[in-house]
């Protein structure tokens, strides 16, 4: 694999003259993840357009390399020893969105909360708790497919970029089974855009103004993320953590917040192994004291980008 990666780097350097895609080597993952943990990535490929993404995926396939898609980094916990596989990140035009009264089409790199807040201000409704999500659009689709989120039913369709061919559109039925069937497909695909089920047919202008004022602002707290999923009824697992006495629990440089119960904060120097240990200990305490099995919201991966249990 190392030879394939070296050859890939040579080919990618020839594309630097066009500026698409951007190529970065030995990237510090602490700057790319919400908790600021992880080692370095051998290679990060930033794609600003669908054409640039296609070139990157074709080159990766030509060299027989797997990759890991990196969105906002809100749920990713990379290993302390870093990642040996290429990371693919979407930005530029792939981070934009378009609104109309039929719904919202957003690029895979767009921030889901920002998209839904803009939709609410424009009179579209149906965003609900999505306005506080820390995911990118692509990250939200991945999270839903891996049962790491309950928001997958908000998508009407997704376009998936793939090596050697045009993007394929997957129509999404509004049920969990349809979303989770994407899991095997996404392994060799990247979410390039998606359409959200947001409509404005029943809103009046005065309702639009009122609704936009009620949209909660996502709190961008440094070096923090939500470790556990909300329940199907939308209730916050923070109440369960409070009942089980988990607030203030620590492991190394990571702690459960006392002010924001379902939130982890990491100090500088915190490690991925600290995050994993704290999540295990919190889940064990909640199950012992309250009898509830918390669903983790985070993705822990090994050096080859494979999802692992913490």
ChimeraX attribute file (.defattr): number of C-alpha atoms within 10 A of each C-alpha:
attribute: neighborCount
match mode: 1-to-1
recipient: residues
	/A:1	12
	/A:2	10
	/A:3	9
	/A:4	13
	/A:5	19
	/A:6	12
	/A:7	13
	/A:8	21
	/A:9	18
	/A:10	10
	/A:11	13
	/A:12	21
	/A:13	14
	/A:14	10
	/A:15	16
	/A:16	12
	/A:17	10
	/A:18	9
	/A:19	14
	/A:20	19
	/A:21	26
	/A:22	19
	/A:23	18
	/A:24	17
	/A:25	13
	/A:26	14
	/A:27	17
	/A:28	17
	/A:29	22
	/A:30	23
	/A:31	14
	/A:32	17
	/A:33	22
	/A:34	25
	/A:35	29
	/A:36	26
	/A:37	29
	/A:38	25
	/A:39	20
	/A:40	20
	/A:41	22
	/A:42	18
	/A:43	21
	/A:44	24
	/A:45	24
	/A:46	22
	/A:47	25
	/A:48	20
	/A:49	19
	/A:50	19
	/A:51	14
	/A:52	20
	/A:53	25
	/A:54	22
	/A:55	19
	/A:56	25
	/A:57	24
	/A:58	16
	/A:59	19
	/A:60	19
	/A:61	17
	/A:62	13
	/A:63	15
	/A:64	13
	/A:65	16
	/A:66	16
	/A:67	23
	/A:68	20
	/A:69	22
	/A:70	24
	/A:71	25
	/A:72	22
	/A:73	24
	/A:74	25
	/A:75	25
	/A:76	23
	/A:77	27
	/A:78	29
	/A:79	22
	/A:80	18
	/A:81	13
	/A:82	23
	/A:83	24
	/A:84	19
	/A:85	20
	/A:86	25
	/A:87	21
	/A:88	21
	/A:89	22
	/A:90	29
	/A:91	16
	/A:92	14
	/A:93	16
	/A:94	21
	/A:95	21
	/A:96	16
	/A:97	22
	/A:98	13
	/A:99	20
	/A:100	14
	/A:101	14
	/A:102	14
	/A:103	19
	/A:104	22
	/A:105	22
	/A:106	25
	/A:107	29
	/A:108	30
	/A:109	28
	/A:110	27
	/A:111	24
	/A:112	28
	/A:113	22
	/A:114	20
	/A:115	25
	/A:116	26
	/A:117	25
	/A:118	19
	/A:119	28
	/A:120	26
	/A:121	17
	/A:122	18
	/A:123	25
	/A:124	27
	/A:125	23
	/A:126	16
	/A:127	22
	/A:128	16
	/A:129	13
	/A:130	21
	/A:131	21
	/A:132	19
	/A:133	19
	/A:134	23
	/A:135	23
	/A:136	26
	/A:137	30
	/A:138	28
	/A:139	26
	/A:140	27
	/A:141	28
	/A:142	24
	/A:143	23
	/A:144	20
	/A:145	24
	/A:146	17
	/A:147	19
	/A:148	21
	/A:149	22
	/A:150	19
	/A:151	21
	/A:152	25
	/A:153	20
	/A:154	21
	/A:155	23
	/A:156	19
	/A:157	18
	/A:158	26
	/A:159	21
	/A:160	21
	/A:161	23
	/A:162	20
	/A:163	19
	/A:164	13
	/A:165	10
	/A:166	13
	/A:167	19
	/A:168	14
	/A:169	14
	/A:170	13
	/A:171	15
	/A:172	20
	/A:173	15
	/A:174	14
	/A:175	11
	/A:176	16
	/A:177	13
	/A:178	15
	/A:179	25
	/A:180	18
	/A:181	14
	/A:182	17
	/A:183	16
	/A:184	11
	/A:185	12
	/A:186	17
	/A:187	13
	/A:188	16
	/A:189	19
	/A:190	29
	/A:191	26
	/A:192	26
	/A:193	26
	/A:194	25
	/A:195	23
	/A:196	26
	/A:197	19
	/A:198	25
	/A:199	20
	/A:200	18
	/A:201	11
	/A:202	9
	/A:203	13
	/A:204	10
	/A:205	10
	/A:206	9
	/A:207	12
	/A:208	19
	/A:209	14
	/A:210	13
	/A:211	18
	/A:212	18
	/A:213	13
	/A:214	12
	/A:215	19
	/A:216	14
	/A:217	12
	/A:218	14
	/A:219	9
	/A:220	11
	/A:221	11
	/A:222	12
	/A:223	20
	/A:224	21
	/A:225	23
	/A:226	24
	/A:227	22
	/A:228	22
	/A:229	21
	/A:230	20
	/A:231	13
	/A:232	10
	/A:233	7
	/A:234	11
	/A:235	11
	/A:236	15
	/A:237	21
	/A:238	21
	/A:239	11
	/A:240	20
	/A:241	22
	/A:242	15
	/A:243	13
	/A:244	19
	/A:245	13
	/A:246	22
	/A:247	21
	/A:248	14
	/A:249	16
	/A:250	21
	/A:251	18
	/A:252	16
	/A:253	17
	/A:254	28
	/A:255	23
	/A:256	25
	/A:257	19
	/A:258	15
	/A:259	9
	/A:260	12
	/A:261	19
	/A:262	23
	/A:263	19
	/A:264	26
	/A:265	22
	/A:266	26
	/A:267	16
	/A:268	12
	/A:269	13
	/A:270	22
	/A:271	24
	/A:272	25
	/A:273	21
	/A:274	18
	/A:275	26
	/A:276	17
	/A:277	15
	/A:278	22
	/A:279	24
	/A:280	14
	/A:281	15
	/A:282	20
	/A:283	19
	/A:284	16
	/A:285	17
	/A:286	20
	/A:287	15
	/A:288	12
	/A:289	13
	/A:290	13
	/A:291	12
	/A:292	15
	/A:293	12
	/A:294	20
	/A:295	16
	/A:296	20
	/A:297	20
	/A:298	24
	/A:299	20
	/A:300	20
	/A:301	20
	/A:302	17
	/A:303	16
	/A:304	16
	/A:305	20
	/A:306	10
	/A:307	14
	/A:308	9
	/A:309	11
	/A:310	17
